[in-house]
Amino acid sequence: MAIENTMSRFAEKARDQYEGIIAGAQLRANDAATRVSKGKKPVKRLSQLGSDLTAVSHRTTDKVLQQNTKLIEHQIDAVAGRLKAAADARGVRDLVGTQIRMIPEHTALFVGDARDSLKIVANAGSEVKGLLELTFNELRGRTPRRAKPAAKKTAKKTVRKTAKKRASAKKSPAKKTQAAA
């Protein structure tokens, strides 16, 4: 009987170890399944980022094409205006004077169009930066920053304007007394 009891204890220990090994393996498999399932979130988020970036690219391309059309139309109008002015000139002096007078207007138009083109690209860059920051923060598990730069700028401008008004108000009486003397 002693041998049967010993064998029975060995069998029971082996069964317990076996069940422990199985339970541990099941736990690790469950953890692995959870981690694999969580792996879908970054894939989905990166896929959404790709779609968002594509949308920004398409919108920006559309705006740039429209702006380039506007720029070309303005340049054609400027050339047509110069040719019309040349045709209407009564002499060389009138021709040169008219062409010189048109330079600032055409330059301002060209600079304005160039500035508008740069704004389109800069806005697209800002939008892309925001999308990237949001995505990377989400992937890292961070909450996005909620900055209010517009409010800060407005507050600074208000403070500066108020300070300037106070400074000019203080200077005004001194100037009046000097003028009166």
PLY file of the C-alpha trace (Angstrom):
ply
format ascii 1.0
element vertex 181
property float x
property float y
property float z
element edge 180
property int vertex1
property int vertex2
end_header
0.00 0.00 0.00
2.83 2.40 0.62
3.85 2.07 -3.00
0.28 2.80 -4.11
0.12 5.91 -1.87
3.47 7.13 -3.13
2.42 6.55 -6.74
-0.87 8.26 -6.08
0.93 11.34 -4.64
3.32 11.47 -7.60
0.41 11.21 -10.01
-1.45 13.96 -8.14
1.64 16.25 -8.15
2.15 15.57 -11.84
-1.51 16.36 -12.51
-1.25 19.61 -10.51
1.91 20.62 -12.38
0.28 19.75 -15.68
-2.80 21.82 -14.80
-0.54 24.70 -13.68
1.37 24.57 -16.95
-1.88 24.50 -18.95
-3.36 27.38 -16.91
-0.18 29.45 -17.40
-0.15 28.74 -21.12
-3.81 29.71 -21.40
-3.16 32.94 -19.50
-0.20 33.84 -21.76
-2.21 32.93 -24.88
-5.08 35.15 -23.67
-2.64 38.04 -23.01
-1.10 37.56 -26.45
-4.56 37.55 -28.06
-5.40 40.80 -26.27
-2.16 42.46 -27.44
-2.73 41.28 -31.00
-6.29 42.65 -30.93
-5.00 45.98 -29.65
-2.63 46.04 -32.63
-5.59 46.83 -34.87
-6.02 50.28 -33.35
-2.68 51.69 -34.60
-3.27 50.13 -38.02
-6.70 51.73 -38.23
-5.38 55.07 -36.98
-2.49 55.08 -39.45
-4.87 54.15 -42.23
-7.12 57.06 -41.22
-4.07 59.33 -41.17
-3.29 58.27 -44.74
-6.84 59.10 -45.80
-6.72 62.44 -43.99
-3.38 63.35 -45.59
-4.75 62.40 -49.00
-7.74 64.67 -48.42
-5.44 67.55 -47.42
-3.35 66.93 -50.52
-6.39 66.95 -52.81
-7.85 70.10 -51.24
-4.49 71.85 -51.41
-3.90 70.81 -55.01
-7.34 72.13 -55.93
-6.68 75.44 -54.19
-3.22 75.78 -55.77
-4.63 75.10 -59.24
-7.37 77.69 -58.70
-4.81 80.18 -57.40
-2.50 79.54 -60.34
-5.41 80.10 -62.71
-6.13 83.39 -60.96
-2.44 84.35 -61.12
-2.23 83.60 -64.85
-5.45 85.53 -65.51
-4.05 88.54 -63.62
-0.81 88.36 -65.59
-2.72 88.13 -68.89
-4.84 91.12 -67.83
-1.67 93.03 -66.94
-0.04 92.29 -70.30
-3.27 93.18 -72.12
-3.47 96.44 -70.15
0.13 97.31 -71.01
-0.48 96.57 -74.69
-3.69 98.61 -74.68
-1.86 101.50 -72.99
0.92 101.22 -75.58
-1.61 101.29 -78.40
-3.29 104.38 -76.95
0.00 106.26 -76.36
0.39 109.56 -78.20
4.15 109.41 -78.24
7.23 107.83 -76.72
7.06 110.01 -73.61
3.39 109.08 -73.05
4.19 105.40 -73.69
7.05 105.29 -71.18
5.17 107.34 -68.57
2.10 105.13 -68.79
4.16 101.94 -68.57
6.04 103.27 -65.52
2.78 104.26 -63.80
1.47 100.71 -64.28
4.45 99.05 -62.56
3.29 99.50 -58.92
-0.21 98.25 -59.69
1.02 95.16 -61.49
3.70 94.51 -58.88
1.14 94.71 -56.08
-1.12 92.32 -57.95
1.74 89.86 -58.51
2.87 90.08 -54.87
-0.70 89.57 -53.66
-1.10 86.49 -55.83
2.24 85.09 -54.65
1.25 85.74 -51.01
-2.07 83.94 -51.55
-0.21 80.96 -53.05
2.13 80.80 -50.08
-0.79 80.99 -47.65
-2.37 77.96 -49.30
0.81 75.94 -48.89
1.40 77.18 -45.34
-2.16 76.32 -44.31
-1.76 72.85 -45.76
1.49 72.43 -43.83
-0.22 73.48 -40.60
-3.07 71.09 -41.25
-0.66 68.20 -41.91
1.30 69.06 -38.77
-1.89 68.99 -36.71
-2.93 65.63 -38.15
0.49 64.13 -37.45
0.62 65.46 -33.88
-2.87 64.18 -33.15
-2.10 60.74 -34.59
1.22 60.33 -32.81
-0.28 61.48 -29.52
-3.13 59.00 -29.91
-0.72 56.18 -30.74
1.40 57.03 -27.71
-1.67 57.18 -25.51
-1.31 60.87 -24.78
-4.18 63.28 -24.74
-3.84 66.10 -27.26
-2.80 69.52 -25.99
-5.56 72.06 -25.91
-3.73 75.27 -26.57
-5.57 78.47 -27.33
-3.03 80.54 -29.23
-5.64 82.87 -30.71
-6.85 83.89 -27.26
-3.30 84.51 -26.09
-2.51 86.66 -29.12
-5.67 88.69 -28.67
-4.92 89.22 -24.99
-1.35 90.33 -25.79
-2.59 92.75 -28.46
-5.15 94.20 -26.07
-2.51 94.68 -23.38
-0.13 96.31 -25.88
-2.84 98.63 -27.23
-3.89 99.59 -23.72
-0.27 100.27 -22.76
0.23 102.42 -25.87
-2.95 104.38 -25.16
-1.86 105.00 -21.58
1.60 106.06 -22.68
0.23 108.46 -25.28
-2.35 109.80 -22.80
0.42 110.57 -20.33
2.53 112.31 -22.99
-0.30 114.47 -24.35
-0.70 116.83 -21.35
3.05 117.38 -21.20
3.11 118.42 -24.85
0.19 120.81 -24.32
1.89 122.52 -21.38
5.08 122.91 -23.37
3.18 124.34 -26.33
1.35 126.80 -24.06
4.61 128.04 -22.52
0 1
1 2
2 3
3 4
4 5
5 6
6 7
7 8
8 9
9 10
10 11
11 12
12 13
13 14
14 15
15 16
16 17
17 18
18 19
19 20
20 21
21 22
22 23
23 24
24 25
25 26
26 27
27 28
28 29
29 30
30 31
31 32
32 33
33 34
34 35
35 36
36 37
37 38
38 39
39 40
40 41
41 42
42 43
43 44
44 45
45 46
46 47
47 48
48 49
49 50
50 51
51 52
52 53
53 54
54 55
55 56
56 57
57 58
58 59
59 60
60 61
61 62
62 63
63 64
64 65
65 66
66 67
67 68
68 69
69 70
70 71
71 72
72 73
73 74
74 75
75 76
76 77
77 78
78 79
79 80
80 81
81 82
82 83
83 84
84 85
85 86
86 87
87 88
88 89
89 90
90 91
91 92
92 93
93 94
94 95
95 96
96 97
97 98
98 99
99 100
100 101
101 102
102 103
103 104
104 105
105 106
106 107
107 108
108 109
109 110
110 111
111 112
112 113
113 114
114 115
115 116
116 117
117 118
118 119
119 120
120 121
121 122
122 123
123 124
124 125
125 126
126 127
127 128
128 129
129 130
130 131
131 132
132 133
133 134
134 135
135 136
136 137
137 138
138 139
139 140
140 141
141 142
142 143
143 144
144 145
145 146
146 147
147 148
148 149
149 150
150 151
151 152
152 153
153 154
154 155
155 156
156 157
157 158
158 159
159 160
160 161
161 162
162 163
163 164
164 165
165 166
166 167
167 168
168 169
169 170
170 171
171 172
172 173
173 174
174 175
175 176
176 177
177 178
178 179
179 180
